[in-house]
Amino acid sequence: MSINLEFSDRLKQLPPYLFAEIDKAKRAARAQGRDIIDLGVGDPDSETPKFIIDALKKAAADGKNHHYAFDAGMPELRKTISRWCQKRFNISLDSDTEIYPLIGSKEGLTHLPLGIINPGDKVLIPDPAYPAYRSSVIFAGGEVVALPLKEKNDYLPELSLLKKAKAVFLNYPNNPTSAILPKAYMKDLIAVAKKENIIVISDLAYSEVYYDQQKPSSFLEIDGAKDCVIEFHSFSKTFYMTGWRLGWTCGNPTLIAALAKVKTNIDSGIFQAIQVAGMEALNNGDQAAEDMRALYQDRRNAFIKGLRSIGWNVPAPKAAFYLWSPIPKKFKDSMQTAKTFLEQADIVATPGNGFGAYGEGYIRMTLTVEKSRLLEAVERLKKIL
């Protein structure tokens, strides 16, 4: 006799994972033999630079890297991260207490609430937002409170709403809206967070994907921010290393220690050869990052020009590799738009409502396909818009 098996109540609270549903629809279309242009999931299409791969190969052949890794990562990796942050943001970080390597930034972002959120604690989650933030709060037993991001406010949260919460998740450059934070706004936000005793969880995964030399800032550049900020960085977008799963967190040492304690009870660290490759990326990857930005800027400009030429006035993103736009006027909602794109143009795009209620009426498309495919997408859309 089989026993009664069912998901936990916590798991039942989670909505279907947006990108898994998109991938399911995409696979079904391709199984029918259709030529799908995938502008849905933001997975860079370029290969990891050869000098990083070579570093991995050499390190992987070294037997000393075949054992359990240090939970806190290799000391030299943490020092390399500290030097990179000093060079990029002009911030000083203690490599022993204020930096902690991760198996990708998503892993750290989703584990952190287990170390700082108690059941019933309110956590502010941007809306629209990357879905993983909401899930992580639910897993920790916290209460999700929506923090609206509105176009009329340049997708910046109203500071008056930052109150009566344990923590707030922020992601700038933003996914899905591609918005960036002005330095003056960041200063005001930190002042409010400290006054209201709110932890600031900053997801800076897209820090190096920007256009027109508009370099995004780190919250840790703000005086006193380290009192309340923990920030997350990723190798995925900057160095085309999405599948490698490598990132880091930095900032307030108590918050770092909380996450570290969670992780020592969950995983056994990062394969050391990948850590060595990460050091190579940070030490010698400036040109690779510059080339990456030039590639996406060229694609962005071509795609926007094409879409505008067929009557769809898509806003130009300042950072990240997404186009976030109000849906064309002929459609009634974001899901209908995405469905029509797939069914009539063989184009996968992400409906805005998948990122939250305030994403309704918008659609997200990525720049992570070749320019020729973006221009082909324009020609396909021309027939249905």
Backbone torsions as a table, in degrees:
resi	resn	phi	psi	omega
1	MET	NA	129.0	179.9
2	SER	-78.3	149.4	178.7
3	ILE	-87.4	167.4	179.7
4	ASN	-79.6	110.6	-178.9
5	LEU	-112.2	130.3	177.1
6	GLU	-154.5	161.8	178.6
7	PHE	-67.5	154.1	175.2
8	SER	-66.4	158.6	177.4
9	ASP	-59.4	-35.4	179.6
10	ARG	-62.2	-44.4	-178.8
11	LEU	-68.9	-32.7	179.4
12	LYS	-66.4	-20.7	179.9
13	GLN	-75.0	-17.9	-175.6
14	LEU	-78.3	135.6	172.4
15	PRO	-74.4	165.0	175.4
16	PRO	-56.3	139.3	-177.9
17	TYR	-70.1	122.6	-171.4
18	LEU	-50.9	-51.8	-172.4
19	PHE	-73.6	-25.3	174.8
20	ALA	-67.2	-39.5	178.5
21	GLU	-66.7	-39.9	178.4
22	ILE	-64.3	-43.0	-179.8
23	ASP	-63.3	-36.9	178.4
24	LYS	-62.0	-45.7	179.6
25	ALA	-65.8	-38.7	179.8
26	LYS	-64.6	-45.0	-179.3
27	ARG	-63.1	-39.2	179.4
28	ALA	-63.5	-40.6	179.3
29	ALA	-66.3	-42.4	-179.7
30	ARG	-68.0	-31.8	178.0
31	ALA	-63.6	-22.2	177.2
32	GLN	-85.7	2.3	179.0
33	GLY	84.7	13.6	-177.5
34	ARG	-84.4	144.9	179.6
35	ASP	-86.0	97.8	-173.9
36	ILE	-93.3	130.9	170.3
37	ILE	-97.4	112.7	-173.0
38	ASP	-92.8	102.9	175.4
39	LEU	-111.3	26.1	-175.5
40	GLY	-91.9	-71.8	-175.7
41	VAL	-86.4	135.3	-177.4
42	GLY	-83.4	70.7	177.0
43	ASP	-110.1	109.1	-176.7
44	PRO	-50.7	138.2	-175.6
45	ASP	-88.7	-12.7	-178.9
46	SER	-80.3	156.9	179.0
47	GLU	-82.4	153.1	173.7
48	THR	-58.5	135.3	-179.7
49	PRO	-54.1	145.3	-173.9
50	LYS	-60.3	-36.4	-176.3
51	PHE	-66.3	-27.2	176.4
52	ILE	-76.0	-41.2	178.3
53	ILE	-63.2	-41.3	179.2
54	ASP	-62.1	-39.1	178.0
55	ALA	-63.9	-39.2	177.8
56	LEU	-63.4	-46.7	-178.2
57	LYS	-57.8	-46.5	-178.8
58	LYS	-63.5	-44.1	-178.5
59	ALA	-69.4	-34.6	-179.5
60	ALA	-67.9	-26.3	179.5
61	ALA	-82.3	-7.8	-178.6
62	ASP	-90.6	116.1	-175.4
63	GLY	-58.2	-25.1	-179.1
64	LYS	-67.9	-14.8	178.7
65	ASN	-95.2	6.9	-175.1
66	HIS	-93.4	-0.4	-175.7
67	HIS	-99.8	178.1	174.3
68	TYR	-55.1	137.8	178.8
69	ALA	-84.8	162.3	172.1
70	PHE	-64.6	139.2	179.1
71	ASP	-57.9	-37.9	-177.0
72	ALA	-90.1	11.0	-179.8
73	GLY	81.3	165.7	179.4
74	MET	-66.0	134.2	179.4
75	PRO	-52.6	-38.0	-178.8
76	GLU	-68.4	-31.5	175.6
77	LEU	-65.0	-45.1	180.0
78	ARG	-62.4	-38.9	178.3
79	LYS	-66.9	-37.6	178.0
80	THR	-64.8	-41.6	176.9
81	ILE	-61.9	-42.5	179.5
82	SER	-60.7	-43.5	179.2
83	ARG	-65.6	-40.5	179.5
84	TRP	-63.6	-43.4	179.4
85	CYS	-64.8	-36.3	177.1
86	GLN	-64.2	-43.3	-179.3
87	LYS	-69.9	-43.4	-174.4
88	ARG	-79.4	-43.3	-173.4
89	PHE	-115.0	-5.8	-175.8
90	ASN	59.8	44.3	177.3
91	ILE	-120.0	145.6	179.4
92	SER	-103.0	127.4	-178.8
93	LEU	-129.9	133.9	175.4
94	ASP	-74.6	117.7	-174.7
95	SER	-67.1	-16.2	-179.6
96	ASP	-91.2	-33.4	-172.5
97	THR	-119.1	-15.0	-173.2
98	GLU	-120.2	11.9	177.7
99	ILE	-139.9	137.6	178.6
100	TYR	-146.7	116.0	179.2
101	PRO	-66.7	152.2	-175.1
102	LEU	-132.5	159.4	174.2
103	ILE	-85.5	59.4	-173.2
104	GLY	92.1	145.2	-177.1
105	SER	-66.4	-31.1	179.0
106	LYS	-59.7	-41.7	179.0
107	GLU	-58.3	-46.1	-179.9
108	GLY	-66.9	-41.8	179.7
109	LEU	-61.2	-37.9	-177.2
110	THR	-82.2	-23.6	177.7
111	HIS	-86.4	-26.9	-176.5
112	LEU	-54.2	-47.1	-179.0
113	PRO	-56.0	-28.5	177.7
114	LEU	-63.7	-22.4	-178.5
115	GLY	-98.3	-12.6	-175.0
116	ILE	-132.0	-12.2	-176.3
117	ILE	-107.6	128.8	174.8
118	ASN	-98.8	156.0	178.2
119	PRO	-52.4	129.7	179.2
120	GLY	92.9	-14.9	177.1
121	ASP	-61.7	137.2	177.8
122	LYS	-86.4	134.5	178.9
123	VAL	-129.3	127.9	179.5
124	LEU	-81.6	123.9	-179.7
125	ILE	-118.9	124.4	178.6
126	PRO	-57.9	149.8	178.2
127	ASP	-139.8	108.9	9.3
128	PRO	-78.8	160.1	-179.2
129	ALA	-161.5	162.0	171.0
130	TYR	-55.2	125.6	-172.0
131	PRO	-60.1	-24.3	-174.4
132	ALA	-63.5	-27.1	-179.4
133	TYR	-62.4	-48.4	-179.2
134	ARG	-60.3	-45.1	-178.2
135	SER	-61.5	-40.5	-177.6
136	SER	-64.5	-36.6	178.8
137	VAL	-69.3	-40.6	178.4
138	ILE	-62.9	-42.9	178.3
139	PHE	-60.0	-33.8	-179.1
140	ALA	-84.2	-2.7	179.8
141	GLY	83.4	10.6	179.2
142	GLY	-79.9	170.8	179.0
143	GLU	-106.5	122.8	-179.1
144	VAL	-80.3	128.9	175.2
145	VAL	-121.0	122.6	-176.6
146	ALA	-69.8	137.4	176.3
147	LEU	-118.2	97.9	-172.1
148	PRO	-62.3	137.4	171.4
149	LEU	-114.4	112.6	-174.0
150	LYS	-112.8	144.0	-179.4
151	GLU	-58.1	-38.7	-178.2
152	LYS	-64.2	-20.0	177.7
153	ASN	-104.3	19.0	-177.1
154	ASP	58.4	29.5	179.0
155	TYR	61.0	31.4	174.5
156	LEU	-103.8	137.9	178.8
157	PRO	-65.9	144.7	173.8
158	GLU	-71.3	124.1	-175.0
159	LEU	-62.8	-25.7	179.6
160	SER	-65.7	-17.5	-179.4
161	LEU	-87.4	-6.6	179.1
162	LEU	-84.7	84.7	179.8
163	LYS	-161.4	160.5	176.4
164	LYS	52.8	45.6	178.9
165	ALA	-144.6	154.8	178.0
166	LYS	-81.2	-35.5	-175.6
167	ALA	-154.4	164.2	174.5
168	VAL	-136.9	134.0	172.8
169	PHE	-90.6	134.0	176.0
170	LEU	-135.0	145.6	-175.7
171	ASN	-142.2	97.0	178.6
172	TYR	-139.2	129.8	-2.3
173	PRO	-52.0	141.8	-165.6
174	ASN	-94.4	139.3	167.8
175	ASN	-111.5	116.6	21.0
176	PRO	-103.2	-7.4	-165.7
177	THR	-79.8	-16.6	-177.0
178	SER	68.8	13.2	179.1
179	ALA	-70.6	154.7	174.2
180	ILE	-123.0	161.5	-177.5
181	LEU	-98.9	127.7	170.7
182	PRO	-67.7	146.0	-177.8
183	LYS	-60.0	-39.7	-179.5
184	ALA	-63.3	-39.3	177.9
185	TYR	-64.2	-39.9	-179.8
186	MET	-61.5	-41.0	178.1
187	LYS	-61.7	-44.1	179.8
188	ASP	-64.8	-39.6	-178.8
189	LEU	-65.2	-42.6	179.0
190	ILE	-63.0	-40.0	178.9
191	ALA	-61.4	-42.7	178.9
192	VAL	-67.2	-43.7	-179.1
193	ALA	-60.6	-41.9	179.7
194	LYS	-68.8	-37.3	178.2
195	LYS	-65.3	-39.6	-177.0
196	GLU	-91.5	0.8	179.2
197	ASN	59.7	50.8	-178.6
198	ILE	-113.3	131.0	175.2
199	ILE	-75.3	132.2	177.9
200	VAL	-101.8	117.2	178.6
201	ILE	-105.2	105.3	-173.6
202	SER	-103.1	120.0	177.1
203	ASP	-97.2	106.3	-175.5
204	LEU	-109.5	36.7	-175.7
205	ALA	-61.1	-27.4	-175.7
206	TYR	-103.4	25.0	-174.2
207	SER	-59.4	-29.2	-175.8
208	GLU	-102.5	3.7	177.2
209	VAL	-103.4	93.3	-177.6
210	TYR	-145.6	164.5	-174.2
211	TYR	-124.5	156.1	174.8
212	ASP	56.5	33.1	176.3
213	GLN	61.0	24.0	177.4
214	GLN	-88.7	77.3	-175.0
215	LYS	-65.8	123.3	175.0
216	PRO	-65.4	152.1	179.6
217	SER	-101.1	162.8	172.6
218	SER	-100.0	143.0	174.3
219	PHE	-58.4	-28.7	-176.6
220	LEU	-71.6	-6.7	172.9
221	GLU	-74.8	-18.1	-176.7
222	ILE	-82.3	131.9	178.1
223	ASP	-55.9	128.8	177.6
224	GLY	84.3	-4.2	-176.2
225	ALA	-64.7	-29.9	-177.2
226	LYS	-64.5	-13.7	177.0
227	ASP	-68.7	-23.8	-173.6
228	CYS	-139.0	0.5	-172.5
229	VAL	-109.5	137.3	165.0
230	ILE	-125.7	129.9	-172.6
231	GLU	-120.5	147.7	-176.0
232	PHE	-121.2	133.6	-178.6
233	HIS	-124.7	158.7	-175.0
234	SER	-137.6	144.6	170.9
235	PHE	-85.2	-14.4	-169.2
236	SER	-59.8	-53.0	-173.0
237	LYS	-79.3	-38.0	-174.9
238	THR	-70.0	-39.4	-172.3
239	PHE	-119.8	19.4	-179.2
240	TYR	54.7	47.5	-175.8
241	MET	-119.3	37.6	-176.0
242	THR	-59.0	-41.0	-177.3
243	GLY	-79.6	-10.0	-176.8
244	TRP	-77.1	-28.7	-179.2
245	ARG	60.1	78.9	178.4
246	LEU	-147.5	132.4	177.4
247	GLY	-160.7	-169.6	175.1
248	TRP	-157.0	161.8	172.1
249	THR	-121.8	153.7	-179.5
250	CYS	-152.3	160.9	178.5
251	GLY	130.2	-138.3	-175.3
252	ASN	-54.9	124.1	-174.9
253	PRO	-64.8	-31.5	178.2
254	THR	-68.0	-41.2	177.7
255	LEU	-67.3	-39.0	175.6
256	ILE	-60.1	-44.4	-178.9
257	ALA	-64.4	-36.2	178.4
258	ALA	-63.7	-46.1	178.4
259	LEU	-64.5	-41.3	-179.7
260	ALA	-59.8	-40.2	-179.3
261	LYS	-66.6	-37.7	175.8
262	VAL	-62.0	-47.8	-174.0
263	LYS	-68.3	-33.1	178.3
264	THR	-64.9	-20.1	177.5
265	ASN	-96.4	0.7	-176.7
266	ILE	-120.6	-47.0	-176.6
267	ASP	-127.7	176.7	-177.2
268	SER	-119.6	30.7	175.4
269	GLY	90.3	-177.8	-174.9
270	ILE	-101.1	134.3	175.3
271	PHE	-46.9	123.9	-170.7
272	GLN	-63.1	-29.7	178.8
273	ALA	-63.9	-35.0	176.7
274	ILE	-68.9	-36.3	176.2
275	GLN	-62.7	-41.9	178.4
276	VAL	-61.7	-43.0	177.9
277	ALA	-63.2	-36.9	177.1
278	GLY	-63.0	-39.5	176.8
279	MET	-62.1	-41.9	178.5
280	GLU	-61.4	-41.2	179.0
281	ALA	-61.5	-46.3	-178.4
282	LEU	-69.1	-37.1	-177.4
283	ASN	-74.4	-32.9	-171.1
284	ASN	-131.4	21.8	-173.4
285	GLY	-103.3	10.9	-177.2
286	ASP	-59.9	-44.4	-178.4
287	GLN	-68.4	-38.2	177.9
288	ALA	-60.8	-40.8	178.7
289	ALA	-67.2	-38.8	178.2
290	GLU	-64.8	-41.6	178.0
291	ASP	-64.4	-39.1	178.0
292	MET	-60.3	-45.9	179.6
293	ARG	-62.8	-41.3	179.5
294	ALA	-63.1	-39.6	179.3
295	LEU	-61.9	-49.8	-177.8
296	TYR	-68.8	-34.5	179.4
297	GLN	-65.9	-39.6	177.2
298	ASP	-63.1	-43.8	178.2
299	ARG	-65.1	-44.3	179.9
300	ARG	-57.1	-50.0	-176.9
301	ASN	-62.6	-42.1	-179.0
302	ALA	-67.2	-42.8	-177.3
303	PHE	-67.4	-44.7	-179.7
304	ILE	-64.2	-43.3	178.5
305	LYS	-58.9	-43.0	179.9
306	GLY	-65.0	-45.8	-179.2
307	LEU	-64.5	-39.3	178.9
308	ARG	-67.6	-30.9	-180.0
309	SER	-67.8	-21.1	178.3
310	ILE	-104.4	15.1	172.0
311	GLY	95.3	6.3	178.6
312	TRP	-105.7	107.2	-174.0
313	ASN	-84.8	77.6	-177.7
314	VAL	-77.7	131.1	177.6
315	PRO	-66.3	148.3	178.5
316	ALA	-87.7	123.1	179.0
317	PRO	-70.1	148.2	176.5
318	LYS	-90.6	-17.9	-177.5
319	ALA	-160.6	175.6	-176.9
320	ALA	63.3	176.5	-177.5
321	PHE	-116.8	45.5	178.2
322	TYR	-125.2	146.5	165.2
323	LEU	-102.8	125.5	179.6
324	TRP	-119.3	116.7	-172.1
325	SER	-141.3	148.4	167.6
326	PRO	-56.6	143.1	-179.3
327	ILE	-66.4	152.8	176.4
328	PRO	-56.6	148.7	-171.5
329	LYS	-60.6	-25.4	-176.0
330	LYS	-73.6	-12.6	-178.3
331	PHE	-99.4	152.7	-176.1
332	LYS	-92.3	-28.5	-180.0
333	ASP	-156.6	172.9	-173.6
334	SER	-69.9	-35.3	-179.6
335	MET	-68.3	-40.5	176.7
336	GLN	-63.1	-38.1	179.0
337	THR	-62.1	-51.3	-179.1
338	ALA	-62.2	-39.6	-179.9
339	LYS	-64.8	-42.0	179.3
340	THR	-67.4	-40.7	177.2
341	PHE	-56.1	-43.6	-178.0
342	LEU	-72.8	-46.0	-173.9
343	GLU	-73.9	-34.5	-173.7
344	GLN	-107.4	-17.0	-178.9
345	ALA	-127.9	-0.1	-178.8
346	ASP	55.0	41.4	178.2
347	ILE	-120.1	127.8	175.3
348	VAL	-92.2	122.2	173.9
349	ALA	-132.6	162.6	-174.9
350	THR	-103.3	122.1	178.1
351	PRO	-67.0	136.6	-176.4
352	GLY	-60.4	-31.7	-177.0
353	ASN	-70.0	-11.7	174.7
354	GLY	-70.1	-15.9	178.3
355	PHE	-98.7	-0.2	-179.5
356	GLY	135.8	166.0	-176.1
357	ALA	-59.5	-36.1	-178.3
358	TYR	-77.7	-1.5	173.7
359	GLY	-89.4	-5.7	178.3
360	GLU	-61.7	139.4	-179.4
361	GLY	92.6	2.5	-179.2
362	TYR	-127.4	163.9	176.7
363	ILE	-136.7	144.7	177.3
364	ARG	-116.0	133.7	175.7
365	MET	-129.9	141.8	-177.4
366	THR	-95.2	163.5	176.4
367	LEU	-105.2	19.1	-172.9
368	THR	-93.4	37.5	170.2
369	VAL	-134.0	163.2	-177.9
370	GLU	-60.7	152.1	-177.8
371	LYS	-58.8	-36.1	179.9
372	SER	-61.7	-34.6	178.7
373	ARG	-74.3	-33.8	175.8
374	LEU	-64.1	-41.4	179.1
375	LEU	-69.3	-33.0	174.6
376	GLU	-66.0	-37.8	177.1
377	ALA	-61.5	-37.6	176.5
378	VAL	-59.4	-45.5	-178.9
379	GLU	-64.3	-37.6	178.1
380	ARG	-67.2	-43.4	-178.6
381	LEU	-67.4	-28.6	-180.0
382	LYS	-57.4	-30.7	-176.6
383	LYS	-79.0	-17.2	-175.5
384	ILE	-117.8	-9.2	-179.2
385	LEU	-89.5	NA	NA
